[in-house]
Amino acid sequence: MSSTRHRVVIIDDTSDLRELLRLALHRGGFEVVGEAGDGRRGVEVVRETEPDIVLLDLSMPVVDGLDALPALRRAVPEATIIVLSGFGATQMSDRALANGADGYVQKGSSLDSVLAYLQDVVAGVPAATARSLTVAQPTAPDQVVLEGHHPAPSGHRHPAPTGGGAIGGAGGGAGDAWAEALDLAPVGVVELADEPLLRVLRINPVARRQLDGADVGSPLGFVNGPLATLVAYHRLSDDAAFEVDLGGTTARVVLRRSSHASLLVYLDSGQDDVAVLRRAIATAAHEIRGPVAVICGIAEASTWGGGSDLDGETQARLMTSVSRQARILDGITADLLTTAQIQRGTLRLDPREVDVEATVRALVADRFGDEVEVVVEDDRRVVADPLRLEQMVTNLVGNALKYGQAPWSVHVRPEGALVAIDVVDHGRGVPEEFRAQLFAEFSRASGTVATGTGLGLFVVRGLAEAQGGRAGYEPGQYGGSVFTVALPAVTQA
């Protein structure tokens, strides 16, 4: 067999994983002739080097793997293209094979199993049947089951409060227990004044999301006209059930009268919630799998030859990679926890005076290096929780690096009584039709390979507003995106 069968190009946006693969391939007798961190550059490198094997990630910035596959196939028609991705084989393998891939290896596989697979390929075993590849048939949508979820039957009725407890009401004993139970309820619950305006008396976190803009004191008709009409029609009934549209989602509504002459409205959009939850679990698992794969790979590499296969410089780089990937995992779990706290109304903040310039410069240097420029036009301090400020800036810069294009920069500028932090990229920008959903929970533009938990921007907005500030988006003056978080400046004495 000719040694040219061992020429490999690695295309993956995680530099730590590329280094691990490069070390493993070298150990297995392969020659890595090129690398790239996005699909567009990957196509260029493949054209320049004409490798025999291409290892290709699916989820990448600029051009993702699925979009790059046809161009790669045209560039090297005789090469073997192996997709290496954190998405489950049942989710993406058929799409990858249809776009021109020869095989599929799931991230998280051991380095030795990846090597064994490639060695089978260069030995002439067809990529689709080599020993370490598993390509399962896609699961039909109706076969996907969320364990532990049992949809309520259509006749399910939620209990009405007893003992005079109102949602979020004051008082102790049973009232507090009832209020806490409703705050944690998986369905929306709204208490309305039994009067023509149907003013909101109490509202739990789920209902706040379902009825965007609703708050205590709001007339229901100003929030959702169709719902208000149906509630008014059924308000004299002892019990009523009907369906209503909540911004594109059909919810089952149960109307009950409470023991103190108010109306209780239960909003159950459970099927839609389950679909959202399934997507959230899948994308969060994908985001976690990447750093875990790198950390496990480094642990595996450290055992090669009792550790003697790696020189001191390489070992130091790998330990730096472990630290970097652990911080990524910490960021993912922090966003998941913060989202739960925002939803449950249990978010805790520790506001104090914070030096924005010092915080931003240190954060960018530590986590993003020279890739991101920092420009400061406002040296005022802000009133904020310093850890939450770091979380917001990290999310915005990470979002720009993931979805935008270079050059990237962070600008600190005055905005009246606020200090604004703009994160700027020069990519394609956000499609106009999607901008209204940008900061929504689990939102992701259609047509993209799923990446990220879909919580980063939601967390930024929630944290900014909780600290008296704002978060927003504007298209860049010369293309790209400008994401902004603005916080109250310290008042000068």
Buried (B, 14 or more C-beta within 10 A) or exposed (E): EEEEBBBBBBBBBBEBBBBBBBBBBEBBEBBBBBBBBBBBBBBBBBBEBBBBBBBBBBBBBBBBBBBBBEBBBEBBEEBBBBBBBBBBBBBBBBBBBEBBBBBBBBBEBBBBBBBBBBBBBBEEBEBEEBEBBEBEEBEEEEEEEEEEEEEEEEEBEBEEBEEBBBBBBEEEEEBBEBBEBBBEBEBBBBBBBBEEBBBBBBBBBBBBBBBEEBEEEBBBBBBBEEBBEBBBEBBEEEEBBBEBEBEEBEBBBBBBBBEEEBBBBBBBBBEBBBBBBBBBEBBBBBBBBBBBBBBBBBEBBBEBEEEEEBEEEEBEBBEEBBEBBEBBBEBBEBBBEBBEBBBEEEBEEEBEEBBBBEBBBEBBEEBBEEBBEBEBEBEBBBBBBBEBBBBBBBBBBBBBBBBBBBEBBBBBBBBEEBBBBBBBBBBEBBEEEEBEBBBBBBBBEEEEBBBBBBBBBBBBBBBBEBBBBBBBBBEBEEEBBBBBBBBBBBEEE
